């Protein structure tokens, strides 16, 4: 290999430089250096500021050619390359070179990114979003003791003092769970894993507005992970096409409906009446819009129909349910019955 490198370097100075860079980083990786040492060595080799950022920590390491932490404000990156681990982007490396990039900058950053990924994998916790489902289950299970839960969270990369939300997700859209986690918690740390038929996301912060279209999610409070997981599953059961993402805290007293035994719900006359009209999607959509808005005209606006058409439909639905929908008590009964019927299907 060395003989080949010598022959190639005699033919092309670029190849000579590239081979020397590869050998340089191979040596660093054999010495099992950490990220700070990688950044220092890279800055010295490139003779400009070099930077490394892992998404999992949110912290950037910037080093000047003299080996010290860069004190000047970060300049625009002249060249940048993603750090990937298990086909997931876990961070970025860059150079802040004044003027035009060096032809060998791309080779240098490619090797730096490979070395940084190896360091991130070697010195836990892993910086990828996707996590071992067994660790996730240990962290959120009500059967785990405090010591086992704390150890699982530590291995997942969550500090003991951080607040932690658990999110239950169902997504028919072809979007990987790690991408959803990155969307709803861009600041990290965030971990995700599939568990049975539900995706589980653990995150310090969650932005409900950032869930992709088509996904449904229940969000637990920043409490103990086992309690947050129970809340997240409950909130997920209440989601609809109209409200695809729900915080458990926003359910209020409605959350009590999730505690009603299924047989008791099926035996209720109002719930049974909802089940009878559920075969007509048009009636169900009309009742849903009216229960959500409490107004005939607003329901008509949502369904893009004339209010007189909605009025006729509601009159027939009220007869089928034997509930006076125009009365406050009747509207409350219909809302509760509709919600209870939906919960039977989840």
C-alpha positions as CSV (number, residue, x, y, z in Angstrom):
1,X,0.0,0.0,0.0
2,X,2.8,2.4,0.9
3,X,4.6,1.6,-2.4
4,X,1.4,2.3,-4.3
5,X,1.0,5.6,-2.4
6,X,4.5,6.7,-3.4
7,X,3.9,5.8,-7.0
8,X,0.6,7.7,-7.1
9,X,2.1,10.8,-5.3
10,X,4.7,11.0,-8.0
11,X,2.0,11.2,-10.6
12,X,-0.4,13.7,-8.9
13,X,0.4,16.1,-6.0
14,X,-3.3,16.0,-5.0
15,X,-3.3,12.3,-4.5
16,X,-0.1,12.7,-2.4
17,X,-1.9,15.2,-0.2
18,X,-5.0,13.1,0.1
19,X,-3.1,10.0,1.0
20,X,-1.3,11.9,3.7
21,X,-4.6,13.1,5.1
22,X,-6.0,9.6,5.2
23,X,-2.9,8.3,7.0
24,X,-3.1,11.3,9.4
25,X,-6.7,10.4,10.5
26,X,-6.0,6.7,10.6
27,X,-3.3,7.4,13.1
28,X,-5.7,9.5,15.2
29,X,-8.3,6.8,15.2
30,X,-5.8,4.2,16.3
31,X,-4.9,6.4,19.2
32,X,-8.6,6.6,20.1
33,X,-8.5,10.4,20.6
34,X,-11.6,12.3,21.7
35,X,-13.6,15.0,19.9
36,X,-11.6,17.8,21.3
37,X,-8.3,16.2,20.2
38,X,-9.8,15.6,16.8
39,X,-10.8,19.2,16.4
40,X,-7.3,20.4,17.6
41,X,-5.5,18.1,15.1
42,X,-7.8,19.1,12.3
43,X,-7.4,22.8,12.9
44,X,-3.6,22.4,12.9
45,X,-3.6,20.4,9.7
46,X,-6.0,22.7,7.9
47,X,-4.4,25.9,9.3
48,X,-7.8,27.4,10.0
49,X,-10.6,27.1,12.5
50,X,-12.2,23.6,12.6
51,X,-15.5,22.8,14.1
52,X,-17.4,19.7,15.3
53,X,-21.1,19.7,16.4
54,X,-23.1,16.6,17.6
55,X,-26.9,17.1,17.4
56,X,-27.3,15.0,20.5
57,X,-25.5,17.5,22.7
58,X,-26.2,20.7,20.8
59,X,-22.7,21.9,21.6
60,X,-20.1,23.0,19.1
61,X,-16.3,22.5,19.5
62,X,-14.4,25.2,17.6
63,X,-10.6,25.2,17.7
64,X,-8.0,27.6,16.2
65,X,-4.8,26.5,14.4
66,X,-2.9,27.2,17.6
67,X,-4.9,24.5,19.4
68,X,-6.9,26.8,21.6
69,X,-10.7,27.2,21.7
70,X,-11.7,29.7,18.9
71,X,-12.6,32.9,20.7
72,X,-13.8,34.9,17.7
73,X,-17.5,34.7,16.7
74,X,-18.1,31.8,14.4
75,X,-17.5,32.7,10.7
76,X,-19.5,31.2,7.9
77,X,-18.3,27.7,7.1
78,X,-16.2,27.5,4.0
79,X,-16.8,23.7,3.8
80,X,-19.1,21.5,5.8
81,X,-19.7,17.7,5.8
82,X,-22.3,15.7,7.8
83,X,-21.3,13.1,10.4
84,X,-23.3,10.0,9.9
85,X,-23.8,6.9,12.1
86,X,-26.0,4.0,11.1
87,X,-27.2,6.0,8.1
88,X,-28.4,8.8,10.3
89,X,-27.0,12.3,10.4
90,X,-25.8,12.9,14.0
91,X,-23.8,16.1,13.5
92,X,-21.6,18.2,11.2
93,X,-17.9,19.1,10.8
94,X,-16.7,22.2,9.1
95,X,-13.8,24.5,8.4
96,X,-13.8,28.3,8.7
97,X,-11.2,29.1,6.0
98,X,-10.9,32.8,4.9
99,X,-11.0,33.1,1.1
100,X,-11.3,30.2,-1.2
101,X,-11.4,26.6,0.1
102,X,-8.3,24.5,-0.3
103,X,-8.7,21.6,-2.8
104,X,-8.0,19.1,-0.1
105,X,-10.5,20.5,2.4
106,X,-13.2,18.1,1.3
107,X,-10.9,15.1,1.8
108,X,-9.9,16.4,5.2
109,X,-13.5,16.9,6.3
110,X,-14.6,13.5,5.0
111,X,-12.0,11.8,7.2
112,X,-12.8,14.1,10.1
113,X,-16.5,13.1,9.9
114,X,-15.6,9.4,9.8
115,X,-13.4,9.8,12.8
116,X,-16.0,11.9,14.7
117,X,-18.7,9.2,14.1
118,X,-16.3,6.6,15.5
119,X,-15.7,8.7,18.6
120,X,-19.4,9.3,19.1
121,X,-20.1,5.6,18.8
122,X,-17.2,4.6,21.1
123,X,-17.8,7.1,23.9
124,X,-21.5,6.6,24.9
125,X,-24.2,7.3,24.9
126,X,-24.8,6.8,21.2
127,X,-25.7,10.1,19.5
128,X,-28.3,8.6,17.1
129,X,-32.0,9.3,17.6
130,X,-33.0,5.7,17.2
131,X,-32.4,3.8,20.5
132,X,-32.5,0.2,21.7
133,X,-36.2,-0.6,22.3
134,X,-35.3,-2.6,25.4
135,X,-33.7,0.5,27.0
136,X,-36.7,2.7,26.0
137,X,-39.1,0.1,27.5
138,X,-37.0,0.0,30.7
139,X,-37.1,3.7,31.0
140,X,-40.9,4.1,30.6
141,X,-42.3,0.9,32.2
142,X,-44.2,1.2,35.4
143,X,-42.6,-2.1,36.5
144,X,-39.1,-0.7,36.4
145,X,-37.6,0.3,39.8
146,X,-36.0,3.8,40.2
147,X,-32.4,2.5,39.9
148,X,-33.1,0.6,36.7
149,X,-35.0,3.5,35.2
150,X,-32.2,6.0,36.1
151,X,-29.6,3.7,34.5
152,X,-31.6,3.3,31.3
153,X,-32.1,7.1,31.0
154,X,-28.4,7.6,31.6
155,X,-27.5,5.2,28.8
156,X,-30.0,6.9,26.6
157,X,-28.2,10.2,27.2
158,X,-30.6,12.0,29.4
159,X,-29.3,13.8,32.4
160,X,-31.1,13.1,35.7
161,X,-32.2,16.7,36.1
162,X,-33.7,17.2,32.6
163,X,-37.5,17.3,32.3
164,X,-38.6,14.5,30.0
165,X,-41.8,14.1,27.8
166,X,-42.8,10.8,26.4
167,X,-44.7,10.8,23.1
168,X,-46.8,8.0,21.6
169,X,-46.9,8.2,17.8
170,X,-48.7,6.5,15.0
171,X,-47.7,7.6,11.5
172,X,-49.0,6.1,8.3
173,X,-46.8,8.5,6.3
174,X,-43.5,7.0,5.1
175,X,-41.4,9.1,7.5
176,X,-38.9,7.3,9.8
177,X,-39.4,7.7,13.5
178,X,-36.0,9.3,13.9
179,X,-37.0,12.0,11.4
180,X,-40.2,12.7,13.4
181,X,-38.2,12.9,16.6
182,X,-35.8,15.4,15.0
183,X,-38.7,17.5,13.7
184,X,-40.6,17.8,17.0
185,X,-37.5,18.3,19.1
186,X,-34.9,20.0,16.9
187,X,-32.8,21.2,19.9
188,X,-32.3,17.6,21.2
189,X,-31.7,15.4,23.1
190,X,-34.3,13.1,21.7
191,X,-34.5,9.3,21.5
192,X,-37.0,7.1,19.7
193,X,-37.9,3.4,19.2
194,X,-40.8,1.3,18.0
195,X,-42.7,-0.5,20.8
196,X,-45.4,-2.9,19.7
197,X,-47.7,-1.0,17.4
198,X,-46.7,2.4,18.6
199,X,-43.6,4.6,18.1
200,X,-42.2,6.1,21.3
201,X,-40.3,9.3,21.5
202,X,-38.4,10.6,24.6
203,X,-37.6,14.3,24.4
204,X,-36.8,17.2,26.7
205,X,-39.1,19.5,24.7
206,X,-41.8,18.8,22.1
207,X,-43.3,21.2,19.6
208,X,-46.8,19.9,18.7
209,X,-46.9,22.1,15.6
210,X,-44.0,20.3,14.0
211,X,-45.5,16.8,13.6
212,X,-45.8,15.9,9.9
213,X,-49.2,15.7,8.3
214,X,-50.8,12.3,8.7
215,X,-49.1,11.5,12.0
216,X,-51.1,11.2,15.2
217,X,-49.4,11.7,18.6
218,X,-50.2,11.9,22.3
219,X,-47.9,13.9,24.4
220,X,-47.3,13.2,28.1
221,X,-46.4,15.8,30.7
222,X,-42.7,16.3,31.7
223,X,-43.1,14.0,34.7
224,X,-41.7,10.6,35.6
225,X,-41.3,8.7,32.3
226,X,-43.7,5.9,33.3
227,X,-46.5,8.3,34.1
228,X,-45.7,10.4,31.0
229,X,-45.9,7.2,28.9
230,X,-49.4,6.4,30.4
231,X,-50.5,9.9,29.6
232,X,-49.1,9.8,26.1
233,X,-50.9,6.5,25.3
234,X,-54.2,8.0,26.7
235,X,-53.8,11.2,24.7
236,X,-53.1,9.2,21.5
237,X,-56.5,7.4,21.9
238,X,-58.3,10.8,21.9
239,X,-56.7,12.0,18.6
240,X,-58.8,12.4,15.5
241,X,-58.3,13.6,12.0
242,X,-59.4,17.0,13.2
243,X,-57.1,16.9,16.2
244,X,-54.2,14.6,15.3
245,X,-51.8,15.8,18.1
246,X,-53.0,16.2,21.7
247,X,-51.3,16.9,25.0
248,X,-52.7,14.9,27.9
249,X,-52.9,18.0,30.0
250,X,-55.3,19.6,27.5
251,X,-57.8,16.7,27.9
252,X,-58.7,17.8,31.4
253,X,-61.7,15.8,32.7
254,X,-62.2,14.1,29.3
255,X,-59.2,11.9,30.2
256,X,-61.5,10.2,32.7
257,X,-63.4,8.6,29.8
258,X,-60.4,6.5,29.0
259,X,-60.9,4.8,32.4
260,X,-64.5,3.6,31.6
261,X,-64.6,-0.2,31.0
262,X,-65.3,-1.0,27.4
263,X,-68.4,-3.2,28.3
264,X,-69.9,-0.3,30.2
265,X,-69.3,2.1,27.3
266,X,-70.9,-0.3,24.8
267,X,-73.9,-0.8,27.0
268,X,-74.6,2.9,27.2
269,X,-77.6,3.9,25.1
270,X,-76.0,7.1,23.7
271,X,-72.8,5.3,22.7
272,X,-74.8,2.5,21.2
273,X,-76.8,5.1,19.2
274,X,-73.5,6.6,17.9
275,X,-72.4,3.1,16.8
276,X,-75.6,2.7,14.8
277,X,-75.1,5.9,12.8
278,X,-71.3,5.3,12.4
279,X,-72.0,3.3,9.2
280,X,-72.9,6.6,7.5
281,X,-69.6,8.5,7.2
282,X,-71.5,11.7,6.2
283,X,-73.6,11.7,9.3
284,X,-70.6,10.9,11.5
285,X,-68.6,13.8,9.9
286,X,-71.5,16.2,10.4
287,X,-72.0,15.3,14.0
288,X,-68.2,15.5,14.6
289,X,-68.0,19.0,13.1
290,X,-71.0,20.2,15.1
291,X,-69.7,18.7,18.4
292,X,-66.3,20.3,17.8
293,X,-67.7,23.8,17.0
294,X,-71.0,23.9,18.9
295,X,-72.3,26.0,16.1
296,X,-74.4,25.1,13.0
297,X,-72.8,27.8,10.9
298,X,-69.2,27.1,11.9
299,X,-69.8,23.4,11.3
300,X,-71.1,24.3,7.8
301,X,-68.0,26.4,7.2
302,X,-65.8,23.5,8.2
303,X,-67.6,21.1,5.9
304,X,-67.9,23.7,3.1
305,X,-71.7,23.2,3.0
306,X,-74.7,25.6,3.3
307,X,-75.9,25.9,6.8
308,X,-79.4,24.7,5.8
309,X,-77.9,21.4,4.5
310,X,-76.2,21.0,7.9
311,X,-79.4,21.8,9.7
312,X,-81.3,19.1,7.8
313,X,-78.6,16.5,8.5
314,X,-78.5,17.4,12.2
315,X,-82.3,17.1,12.4
316,X,-82.1,13.5,11.1
317,X,-79.1,12.6,13.3
318,X,-80.9,14.0,16.4
319,X,-83.9,11.7,15.7
320,X,-81.6,8.7,15.2
321,X,-79.8,9.4,18.5
322,X,-82.9,10.5,20.4
323,X,-80.9,13.5,21.6
324,X,-81.9,17.1,21.3
325,X,-78.7,18.5,19.8
326,X,-79.7,22.1,19.9
327,X,-79.9,22.0,23.7
328,X,-76.7,22.4,25.8
329,X,-77.3,19.1,27.6
330,X,-78.0,17.3,24.4
331,X,-74.8,18.6,22.8
332,X,-72.8,17.5,25.9
333,X,-74.3,14.1,25.7
334,X,-73.4,13.8,22.0
335,X,-69.8,14.9,22.6
336,X,-69.3,12.5,25.4
337,X,-70.9,9.6,23.5
338,X,-68.9,10.3,20.3
339,X,-65.7,10.4,22.3
340,X,-66.5,7.2,24.2
341,X,-67.4,5.4,21.0
342,X,-64.1,6.4,19.4
343,X,-62.2,5.2,22.5
344,X,-63.7,1.7,22.0
345,X,-62.0,1.6,18.6
346,X,-58.5,2.3,20.1
